[in-house]
Amino acid sequence: MRITRADLYELTLPLVEPFVISGGAITERRSLIVVLHDDAGHVGYGECPPFALPFYSEETLAGARDLLQRVLVPRVVERTFASPEAVDEALREGIRGNWFARAGVETAAWDLEANARGTGLAALVAERLGAQPAAAVDCGVALGIPPERRADVLTRWVYEAVQQGYRRVKIKVAPGWDAAAVAAARAGMSGTDLPLTVDANGAYEWPRDEPALRALDDAGLLYIEQPLAPDELVGHAELARVLRTPVCLDETLRDARAARQVMALAGPKVWNIKVHRVGGLSEVCRIHRLAEAYGAELWVGTMPESGIGSQAALAAAALPRCVYPSDLEPSARWYGRNTDVIKLTMGKDGRMAVPQQSCGRLLDPGRFRAAARPLHSE
């Protein structure tokens, strides 16, 4: 692929209601969209979705925009690459971290190849691993902390999610909002055998919060996601040996290097892969190979992204090691009807079809023009 031009946009999609986790809240989804063009007229779309403030990761939207404009986009324009993996290699040179910024360009390169070959991202990624992608993936709902931590509101949210057909319920927890949250979720799930998980986004400390974590261990959860801070690799490995409930890594699993350290520590074997958090689909392939060797079980998380970024998430979720329901939800859940630039839908069976086309062929151009502000062209 010879990349002849790159366009950068800021995409803003208002949320139907605020989404609250232990570290902060968002009322709209702002992200950066990278559009790559080749010399044959093909187009590839990628999303860069860090938050405006560093409550989830160190990377921010403003920092990612600066790096994309000054360094990463100029690095790929007017150059020829043998593959998206070669683009990934070029983006890594001399750049530490900045996973979200790199993923915006890298996933656009994968989508550019998909457009040129007349296929979807899932088929390309699975091809690299010698696998067949799933035709559809199981969807799990991710529910934030309700206003004023009201248990009755969470119970209602969970009940409504169950009625919609989701195959797993995940709730956000934090110190002081854990036992009550689990009880409220169980009330909303009454009469079902759906799995329940909790996500702390690194809000607990060990041993300070040992009583709360041991209480969660007795709650019959499928797994406990990211209980400790992101840099607590040793802590998570030790906690996984102490608790009966599996520990799931999210923010800790920055990349394949972190995955190798988890393996060396005999750490947790449930991994949440967020495509953009790890730097793109090339790194997803590396992590998938390590998971296969280690016996780790995977699923795919989202930020959430727009329908553009969700195409990369769907591609990852369709891989063989992804055995748990992923955080892939209908566009209407986050943005309401007729707003998302690529509409995601979920069947009544709680499954989402995996597209077999590139983003450009799925994109609603009118909605994109309405929600995207041009920032830069190279």
N, C-alpha and C positions, 0 to 999 in steps of 0.2 A: 504494500500500500504506500502510495506517495501522498502525503498530507499536504494539500495546497493552501488550505485556509482553516482558521479556527475562530469561532464566535463564542463569546461569553455573555451569558444573561443572568440576571437575578430573577428567580421565580418566587412569587409570594402567593400562598394559598391560605386563606383564613381557616382556622379550625372551627368546627361546629361548637365545641366547648373546650375550655382550657384543659391541657393535659399536664398533670402534676406527678412528679416523682420525688424521691427523697431529697434531691439536690436542687430542684427548681421547677419552674412551670413555663409553658409556652402557650400563646394564644393564636399564633399563626405559624405556618411553616415557610420559612425563608431558606432558600438554597440556591446554589450556583449551578447553572446548566452549561456544559461544554458541548459545542457542536463542531465536529470535525468533518472536513470535506476532502475527498480525494480527486485525483486528476481524471477520473472516469465518471464523475458526477454522483458518486455515492456519498451518503451522509451517515454519520454516527452520533448518537446522543449519549451523554453521560451526566451524572448528577454528583454534586459535591455538597453534602448536607450537614456540616457541623452546626452546632447551635451558636447563637450570637454571643453567649456567655459561656465560660469554661466550666460549667457544672457537671457535664458528662465526660468531656475529655479536655486536654490542654488546648486543643485546636479550636479556633473560633472562625466564624464566617468572614470577618474582616481580614484576619490573617491569611486565610485560604485564598481570598480574592486577590490580595497583594501578591502572594506567591504565584498564583496562576498567571496573573497579568505580566509580572516582571520576569519570571523564571521558567515556569513549566510549559506554558503555551508556546513561547518563542522557541523552546527546546525541540518541539516536534514539527513545527511548520516548515515547509519546503525541505522536508527530509523523507527518505524512503525507508520503510521498515518491513522486515520479512514477516512480522506477526505482531499481535498485541503484546506478546511476551517481550518482544524487542522494545516496544514502546515503554513497557514497565521498567525494563533495564535502564533505558535512557533517563527516565524520570527519577530513578533512585540515585544516580550518580551525584555525590556531593550533597545529598539531601537527607537529613536525619528526621525521622518521624514524618509529620505532615501527611498522614495517611489519607485523610479525607480529600485534600487537594490533589494528591496523586491519583486517587481513585476516580475523580471527576474526569481526568484526561484518559486514564487507562480503560475505564469501562466504555468510554466513547470510542476508543480504538477497537475494542471487541465488537461493539455494535456496528462500527464501520465495516468490519470484516463480515459480520452477519448480513448486512445490507448488500454487500458485494456478492455474497454467495447465495442470496435469496433464502435465508433460513433465520432461525431465532437464536438468541444467546444460549439457551439451555442446550441445544444440539451441539453448538461449538464447544462449550465447556465440557460436556460429557464426552465428546469425541477426544479431547486431550487426555482424558483419564481412561480411555478404552471402555467406556460405559454407555448405557442407554439412559437418556433422561426419562423421568416419570412423566406421564401425560398430564397428571394433576397432582397437587400437593394438599396435605391436610392443613387447615387453618386454625390457629389459636388466637383468642382475643387477648389483648393486653389492656388492662384497666388501671388507670391512675389512682392517686389518693383523692377521695371525694372532698368537696368543700367542707371545711370545719371537721374533717375526719368523721363524717356522719355514717354510722354503720348501716342505717336504713337505706341511704342512697347507694352504697356499695352493693347491698343485697339486691336492690332493684336493677342495678346495672348488670350484675351477674345473671339474674333471672332472665333479663331481656337477651343477653348474649346466648344463654342456653336455648332459648326459643328460636334464635336465628340459626342454630345448627353448628356453632363452633365446636371443634373437637378437643379443645383444651382451654381452660381458663387460667389466666395469669393475673395476679394482683400485685401492685406495688406495696412494699412494706418499708418501715423505718422504725428505729427505736421508739417505743411508745405507741406505735401503730402496727402491731403484728398479730397478737393473739385475738384482739377484737376484729381485726381485718379478716383473719382466717374464719372466725366464727360467722361473720357476716356473709362471707363468700359461700360457706357451706349452707347457710340458710337459703341462699339464692339457687343453689345446686340441688336442693332437696329432691330425692327421687331419681337422681341420675347417678351414673358411675363415671362421669367425666373426670379426667385427671385435673388436679389443681396444683399450680406452682406459685411460688412467691419470688419476687425480684426486689433486692434491697439496693441495687446500684451502689454497692460498697459502703453502706451507711453504718455497718456494725464494726466493732472492734473486739478482738479476742485477746485476753480473757475477760475484758470489761463487760461484754454483753453475753457472757456464757449462759446465764439463766434464760434469756430471751431466745437464744439460738437453740438451746436444748428443748425449750417449749415448742419451737417450730419443728424440731426433730420428732416430736410426738404427734404431729398434726396430720400424718398420713399423706404427705405431699409427694408428688412425682420427683421433684428435686427442689433445692433451694438455690436460686440464681444469685451469683455475685454478692455473697454476704459481706465480704471484707473489701478493703481498698484495692484499687487496680494493681498496685505494685506489691501486694502481699502474696507472692507466689508460694513461699514457704508456709505462710499462714494458711492458705487455702489447702495445701497438701496435708498439713497437720489436721486441719478441721475435717477434711474428707475421711481421715482415719478415725476421728473421734465420733462423728455423727453416723447414724445408720442411714439417714436420708442422703441420697447422692447430692453432691455439691456440683453446681453448674458454673462454668466460667464464662464471663462476658467481657467486661472491660479489661480484665487481666490478659485475655487472649489477643494481644495486639497484632501478632504476626506469627509466622512459622517459627521464628527464633524463640518466642515465648512458648509456643507449643512444645518445642524440643526440651525446654527447661521443665515444663510440667511433666513430661514423660520421664526425664531424668530423676525427678523428685517422686515419681510414682504418685502423681497428683490426680485430681478429679478426671473422670472419664466421660463427663457430659460437657459438651462445648457448644456455646452459642456463637455462630459465625455471623458477623455483620460485614457485608461485602465492603462497605465504604470505610468502616473502622479499621480493617486490616490492609487497606491500600488497593483493593481491586480484585478482579477475578483471577489474575495470575497467582496471587497469594492464596486465594481460596483453593486453587488446585494444589498448591504446596501443602496447605494445612490438611486437605482431604487425604492426601497420600500418607501424611504422618498419622492421622486418625485411623486410617486403615491398618497401619503397622502396629499401632498402640491398642486398638480395639475401642477407641473412643466413639461415642454416639453423638451425632450432631443434629442441630436444627438451626434455622436461620432467623435472626432478629432483624428488626427494622427500627428506624429512628423516630417516627416514620418518614419515608421519603414520598415524593410524588410518584405517579405512575411510571415516570421515566426511570428513577432509581430503583423502583420495585421490579423492573424487568431483570436487573442483575440479581436481585434477591431471589426472584422466582427461579432463575437459572441455577443458583446455588442450592436452593431447596429441593430441586429435582434430582440432585445427585444421590447415589446409593447410600452413603453413610448418614444422610439426613433422615432419621427414623422417628423423630418426634414432630408433632405439629409445629409449624413455623408462624412467626408473627406477621402473617400476610393477611390483610383484611380488606374488605371492599372499600373503594374510594369514598363511598357515601358515609361510611363510619367516621372518617376523619374530616372530610371537606364538604359533606352534603351532596346533593344531586347536581349533576351537570356542571361540575367545577374542575375536577382533576383533568390534567392534560392527556393522560392515558387512563381510561376508565378500567378499574379492577372490579370484578364481580365474583361473588362466592355462591356456589350452588346450595340448595337446601340441605345437601348432605355434608356441608361444611368443607367442601373442597374447592380449589381454584385451579382452573385450567392453565397449563403452561403454554404460553404463546409460541408459535412457530414462525414468527415474523420479527423483523428488527423494529426498533423504536419508531423510526421515521414512518413506517407503514402503519403503525398503531396510533400515532399521535393525532390529536384533534388540533389542527392548525389555528382555528379560531380561538379556542380556549388558550392556546399557548400565546398567541399575540396579546390576548387580554391580560394575562397574568405575568408575562415575562418582560423585563425591562432590559434592553441592550446595554451592555457595559463596555465591551471591547471586541475588536476584530483584529486579527493578525494576518 
